[in-house]
Amino acid sequence: MKVYINGTIHDGQDAKISVLDHGLLYGDGVFEGIRFYRSRVFKLVEHIDRLYESAHTLLLAMPMAKPEMIDAAVRTVAAHGKADGYIRLIVTRGIGKLGLNPHNCTEPQVIIIVDSIALYPPELYETGLEVITIATRRNVAEAINPRIKSLNYLNNVLAKIEALNAGYEEALMLNADGYVAEATGDNVFILKRGVLKTPSIDCGILEGITRAAVIGLARERAIAVAETLLTRHDLYTADECFLTGTAAEIIPVIKIDGRTIGSGKPGPTTLELIKGFRKLTDVDGVEVRPRSG
Ligand code: PMP
């Protein structure tokens, strides 16, 4: 593991931050999870754009411009030295006094962790995942908008705990109105009579970058896409279902709350989109070249 902290790249065990960082004290900060495949950082520009948008709404003044941030991420991946892996890019409000006031913080801290990641066991991509819907609702946009990828992930952590307590790896969260929102760290799609459907952004979800890539892949294949309201009944009666996310990529879902989805096996459209996504990760992305320093 390599960790960039404010311009210096450390080995994992030497990377340290202050206990007075407001990212730790209050979850005051933003982050991104990014993948690199065969020395190409997938959708790096899109992730950096979302990071800066999250920070903008939190009035967190980024300490560097986007090209410098991209360079810092690429440099950390190069120092890590492996062709495939995961980047966790974090910008905290910085070191401050005890007390919420963000104005007491001196300067935002940029932390970039580069390591390997495997979210689900590989066999689940073949067999498909069984999930449940849970009682924990997705945050309402009027409180912490789910579109902001902030360090406040307790809503999702509680949802994950609820899933794990029930014996499931993953769960689907509804929004406060009872419509389907998303999984704890992934977006959700269903296929129904040839139409690919996913909750619209105003359902209160993170605007996933994998979600956008999958919508693009579907349109290229002339598959109709609807960003819409979905109920649990829509999920149960879907022909196919899958989750999307940077870490999870595209993972088929074959059972929801005990209801079998379609044939109970990953469906043909899901498999076609997985194939298309794999191809995309081979060609798309910002290239990492080995460098000294
Ligand atoms: N929803 C939530 C709540 C997430 O945290 C994530 C990212 N892990 C996603 C959806 C998927 O977003 P992306 O495809 O940009 O990784």
Boltz pocket constraint, residues with backbone or C-beta under 6 A from the ligand:
constraints:
  - pocket:
      binder: B
      contacts: [[A, 33], [A, 156], [A, 182], [A, 183], [A, 184], [A, 185], [A, 186], [A, 187], [A, 205], [A, 206], [A, 207], [A, 208], [A, 209], [A, 210], [A, 211], [A, 244], [A, 245], [A, 246], [A, 247]]
      max_distance: 6.0
